[in-house]
Amino acid sequence: MRTTLTRLSAPSRWLRARIAQGRARGDDRGDISITTVIIWVAAVAGALAIAGTLAAVLTKYNGLITGL
């Protein structure tokens, strides 16, 4: 447990320092535009639709494609 905490302490300090630097600048609030959200939602929905279609096709034709 001690080695895990030791290994995680350096990245944690680095991350805290980076967050503090960003807050000190104050010019970037980190807002995400609605267009970005729409694009991400569409990409995830498309990937899920493709995965679902592939799963349905493989389930339906599983017996027929075992010899390929």
C-alpha positions as CSV (number, residue, x, y, z in Angstrom):
1,M,0.0,0.0,0.0
2,R,2.8,2.4,0.8
3,T,4.5,1.9,-2.6
4,T,1.2,2.6,-4.4
5,L,0.8,5.8,-2.4
6,T,4.4,6.8,-3.1
7,R,3.9,6.2,-6.9
8,L,0.7,8.2,-6.9
9,S,2.0,11.2,-5.0
10,A,4.1,12.6,-7.7
11,P,1.4,12.7,-10.4
12,S,-1.0,14.1,-7.8
13,R,1.4,16.9,-7.0
14,W,1.9,17.6,-10.7
15,L,-1.9,17.7,-11.4
16,R,-2.5,20.0,-8.4
17,A,0.2,22.4,-9.7
18,R,-1.3,22.4,-13.2
19,I,-4.7,23.2,-11.9
20,A,-3.3,26.0,-9.7
21,Q,-1.5,27.4,-12.8
22,G,-4.7,27.4,-14.8
23,R,-6.7,29.1,-12.0
24,A,-3.9,31.7,-11.6
25,R,-4.3,32.8,-15.2
26,G,-8.0,33.1,-14.9
27,D,-8.6,33.6,-18.6
28,D,-9.9,30.1,-19.5
29,R,-13.0,29.0,-17.6
30,G,-13.1,25.7,-19.4
31,D,-16.5,26.1,-21.0
32,I,-17.5,23.5,-23.5
33,S,-19.6,24.7,-26.4
34,I,-22.9,23.1,-27.2
35,T,-21.6,22.1,-30.6
36,T,-18.8,20.0,-29.0
37,V,-21.4,18.3,-26.7
38,I,-23.6,17.5,-29.7
39,I,-20.7,16.1,-31.7
40,W,-19.6,13.9,-28.8
41,V,-23.1,12.6,-28.2
42,A,-23.6,11.8,-31.9
43,A,-20.2,10.0,-32.0
44,V,-21.0,7.9,-29.0
45,A,-24.6,7.1,-30.2
46,G,-23.2,6.1,-33.6
47,A,-20.6,3.8,-32.1
48,L,-23.2,2.2,-29.9
49,A,-25.5,1.7,-32.9
50,I,-22.8,0.1,-34.9
51,A,-21.8,-2.2,-32.1
52,G,-25.4,-3.2,-31.5
53,T,-25.9,-3.9,-35.2
54,L,-22.8,-6.0,-35.3
55,A,-23.8,-7.9,-32.2
56,A,-27.3,-8.6,-33.6
57,V,-26.0,-9.8,-36.9
58,L,-23.4,-12.0,-35.3
59,T,-26.0,-13.5,-33.0
60,K,-28.4,-14.1,-35.8
61,Y,-25.9,-15.7,-38.2
62,N,-23.6,-17.4,-35.6
63,G,-24.3,-20.9,-36.9
64,L,-23.7,-20.0,-40.5
65,I,-20.4,-18.2,-40.2
66,T,-18.6,-20.6,-37.9
67,G,-16.7,-22.2,-40.9
68,L,-15.1,-18.9,-42.0
